[in-house]
């Protein structure tokens, strides 16, 4: 072998093959930091999501160690730029060992546990696991957009299990996963506000749930037609941090505008809604979501907004699902399960344009928000027990991995 060829083979940096409009990076194994010990801490890898912050904080505090929140460094969304931005972590590390996906984090000070719950925070979680050679216990809430074995502990729901089972029966039984009926919320039951002054919080999701629902503009129309027939004094509309752009425009024109410009019927004894507030979590400076939900006597959530459904149910609030009649596949079975446990009801207001479909044999008191049939009393859900079970599972997995 020639001297020149031998020198080339000893180069620490691998090459990048360029072919037309794409680039393939051949990664070099990142040097593993051999710590004498991990910090007795739990890190929350956060992108400041107003919904998932509650669930990650709940899990982190349940582990019983000091908790620190680390912000994720946003990664470019363009594939080519995203690959190039990872050259530092693929070809070598910075001289001070600073992580490339997590702010104010260094490879010589890694935590015992790291938790994330969004796709934006996932790269930071995976980088921590790689830097510690898998000794940091990584936890993800939900199904990650990566190989499932790349995360040490997955906290999934029954709906996630249904999704995995549709791929293959064996996929639903993961040794690194624990499932709960609802997503972990980190919240506890509250004392409900007085029903003498009814108010509603309408929670709009992202617009799409891959297991069986896509939000349509007709769903907005049905929500408005329904709430305009209800005796409400206050309406607060909550918008998801990551809404579909087209649905956001439709929300403003088909819901907010119609509620604020509703005609006044002089023959009606019902007072028109005058207090309408829009809370957009894509914009900073909004009140905490748990406080917003706690101000309501009733919560209406679109069928794609499962995390908020979990929060409201955990708080002991009456939850009504808008668009429930259109869900399909695994999501239909999931909502039937929740409805069967009296945790949610279909949003079907009395005296709305669809009231002709009401069952004629309702014998009990009619639920004005779901006047479709007789309902059993609202069920209760022990979200704190789910949280305790998840924390015990994580601790057991940590012992297995590090034994």
N, C-alpha and C positions, 0 to 999 in steps of 0.2 A: 504494500500500500504506500502510495506516495506521501511525502510530508504534507503537501498542500491538502490532499484528501483527508489525511488524519486530523489536521487542524480543523477542517470543516466539520468533521464528525464530532469534535469535542466542543463545538460552540454551544453555549447554554440556551440560546434562543432558537426556537423552531421557525421555520419559514411559513409564509402565508401564500397559498396558491391562488392566483387571480385568474378567473375565467369569466370573460364577458362582463356581466353586470352583477356578479356576486363574488363574495370572498369567503373562503373557508379557512378558518383559523385552526392550526394544529397546536393544541395547547401543550405547554410544558407543565409537569406536575409542580404545583405550588409547594414551596418549602413549608413543612409543618412546624408550627411553634410548639416546642416541648416545654410546657409550663411545669413548674414544680407543683402548682395547684391552680385550680380555677377559683375565681372570685365567688364567695358565697352570696351570690346575687341572682336575681331574675331580671332579664332585660325584656322590655316590650319593644319590638321593632314596629314603629308606628308611622303611618302616613297621615295622621290627624283625621282619620275617618270618624265622623260623629257617631256612627252606629257601632262599629267594631271596637272602638276604644273601651266601651263598657265591658265587653266580653273578655278581651285580653287582660284588662285590669283585674277582673274578677278571678280569672285563672291564676294570674301572677300572684296576687295576694293570698290565694288559697294554698299556695306552695309554702308559705311561711318564711320566706327569705326577704331581705330588703329588695325593693323594686325600683328600677330605674328605667325611664322611657328614653329610647334612642330613636331619633328621626332617621328615616330611610332617605338616602340620597336619590332623587328621581333619576331614572335611567331614560335615555332617549328612546322614543317609540319607533323611529325609522330603523329597520333591521340592520342595514349596513352600518349606520352610525352607532347603533347599539353594540354591534360586534367590535367596532374599533375602540369604543369607550372601555371595553373590557380588556384591552391589551395589557394594561398595567398589572391586573390581577392574574392574567394568564401567563405572561412572559416573565413576571417577576414582581416583587413587592417594593413599596416605597422604602426608603432608607430608615424611616422611623416606624415601619410596620403598621401604618394607618390603613384601615379598611376602606375599600373603594365604594361600598354600597351602604355604609352606615356612618352617620355623622359622629364625630368625637369618639371613635372607637379604635383601639389599637390591639394588635395581635398579642401583646404581652400582658393584656388585662382582659381576659375573656370570662364571661359569666358561666355559672353552673347550668342555668336554664335560659333559653331564648324563645320568645313567643311572638307569633305573627298571625294575621288573619286576613290579609288582603294580597292580591296578586302583585301590587306595587311593593309590598314589604317582603315578599318571598325571596328576591335575590339577596337581601341582607341576611336573612335567616340561613340560606344555603352557604353564604360566604363564611359566616361564623362557624358553621359545622365543618367546613373544609379547613379553616385555619387551625382548629383544635383537633383535627383528625378524628372527628366524631365524638369527642369527649364532652363537649357541651350538648346538653339535652335540648334538641330543637322540637318545638311544638307548633303545630299549625291547626287553626280552627277551620274546618271545611276540607274540601278536596283541592289539593294544590295543582297548579298547572305545571307539573313535573312528575317524574317517576315517583310513585307513592312510597317507595322504600328510601327515597332521598331525605325523608323527614322521619325523625325518631318516634314521634307520637302524633297521631291524627285524632282530632276531636270532631267526629262527624255526626250527622243526624240520620234518622230513619229514612229520610228522603235520599240522602247520599247513598245509603245502603241499597235502596231501590235502584238508583242509577247504576251502581256497580253490578248489581245482580242482573240488570238488563244486558250488560256486556258479557258476563259469564258468572255462573253460580258461585264459583270459588272466589271471585273477586270481592264478594261482600263479607268474607270472613278474613279480615286482616289481623295479623298478630300485633301490628303496631297501631291499631285503631280501637277506640271505644266510641260507642254510639249512644246518643240520647234522642228522645222524641223530638225535642225542639233544639235549635242552636243554643249554645251556652250564652246566657244573657248577662250574668253577673248581677242581676237585680232581685229584689225581694218584694213581697206584697206590700201595698201601701194602704192607707186609709182613704177610701174614695171620697171625692168631693160631693157636695150636696146635689141631688138630682132635681131639686126644685128649680134650679137655674141651668137647664141642660146646655152643654157645650160639646162640640165634637172636634176631634183632631183627625184630619184626612191625610193619610201617609201614602205618598206616591212613590213607587219603586223606580228601578232603572228602566223599566219598559219591557223587560224580557227575562223569562226564566226558562232555561233550555229544557227542563223536564216536562214542559207542557203548557206554557202560557206566553202570549205576546199581548201587551197592552195596546188597545185600539182607541181611536178617538170616540167611538161609540160607547166605550166604557166610561169616558169622561161625561158624556151626555147622560148616561144612566145615573151616575153619581149626583149630578146636578138636579136631574128630575126628581131623584129621591129625597135629597136633603131639603129641597124647597117645599116639600110637603111635611116636614118635621118641625116641631116647635122648638127651634134652636135660638139661643141668644148670642152665641159666639161660635165662630168657625176658624180654626187654625189649620192651614194647609202646609204640610211638611214635604219638602222636596229632597229626594235622595242626593248625596254628594256627586253621584255619577249618572245623571239622567240622560236618556236619549235626547239629542238636541231637538228632533222633530216633535217629540212628546212634550218637551218643555214649552215650545211655542204653542202647541195645542192646549196645554193646560192654562196658559195665560188668556187665550182667546175664548175657550169653550167652557172653562170652569170659573176662573176668577172674575172675568168680565161679566158673565151671566149672573153670578151671585150678587155682585155689587150693583147691577142694573136691573134686578128683578122687579117686575111690575107689582104694584100694591093693589090688592083686591079690596075695595071698600066694604064688601059684604063679608069679608073673612075676619074672624076674631084673632087669627094668628098674626103676631107681629112680625114684620120682615126682619131678616138678619141685617144688622147694621155694623157688627164688629167682625170684620174679616181680616185675618192676618196671614201673610205668606212668610214662611221660614225656609229659606233656601240654604242648605248646608254646603252647597258649592261655593258659597260666599262666606267669608269669615265674620266673626262677631255675633254669631247666633247663640241663643240660649241653649243650655244643655238639653239634649233630646229627652232624657228621663223627666226633667222638669216640665217639658212641654206635654208629654203624655200624662203626667200626673195631674195636669190642669183640666183634663177632659172627663166627662161622664161617659162618653162612648168614643171608641176608636174605630175608624174605618181605614182599612189597608187594602191596597190593590194586591191581587193574587201573587204577584211577583215579589212582594216585599216581605219575605219570610223572616229576615232578621228582626224587623220591627214588630211583626206578629209575635215573635218569641218574647221580645221586651215587654210588650203590653200584657201578654198572658202571664208572664212571670210577676208582673206588678198587680195582678188580680183585676185587670180592667176588662169590661165587655168588648170583645173584638169582633168586627164584622168584615167579611171578605168581599170586596167588590170585584166582579168578574169571575166569581167562583163557578158560575154555571158554564163557563167556557174552558175551564182547565181540562187537560187531557193527560193521557199516559200516566207516568209515575206520580205526577203532581195531583191528579184526580184522586188516586188511591190515598195519597198523603193527607189531603184535606178531608176525605171521608173519615180517616182515622182521627183527625183532630175534632171533627164535628161529632163523631161518635162518642168522644170523651167530653163533649160539651165545653170545649175550650174555645171554639170559634163558631160563628153562625154566618150564614150567607146574608149579604146585604140586600134586603128586599123590602123596602119601606112600604108602610100602609098608605093607601090612596095615591100611589104613584101610577104612572101610565100602564104598568104591568100588573096592577093589582087584580085584574080579572082572573089571573092564574091562582089566586089565593085558594087554599083548601077550604071548602065550605063547612068542614066539620071541626073547626077550631073551637074547642070548648073552654080553654083556660084564658088567662089574660093575654091579649095580643101584644107581642113585642113590636112596637112601631118601627123598629129598625130591621126586623126580620119577620114580617107578617106572612109567613108562608105555611106554618104548621104549628102545632103545639110543641113547645120546647121543654125539656127537662131543665131543672135549675143549673145554673152555670157550674162547671166543674172547677177544680183547683189543680194547680200544677206546682210541684215542689222543685223549683229551679235550683235552690240551694243544695238539695241532695244531689242533683246532677253535677253541680260544681264540686262537691266533696268527692264524688266518685271519680271525676276526671282528675282531680289533684292526686288521689291515691294511685290511680293508674299511671300517671306521669312519674311519680316517685318510684314505683315498682319498676318501670321501664328503665329509669336512671340507674337503679341498682343492677339490673340485668346487663346493661350496656357496659358499665364500669367495673363489673366484678371480674 
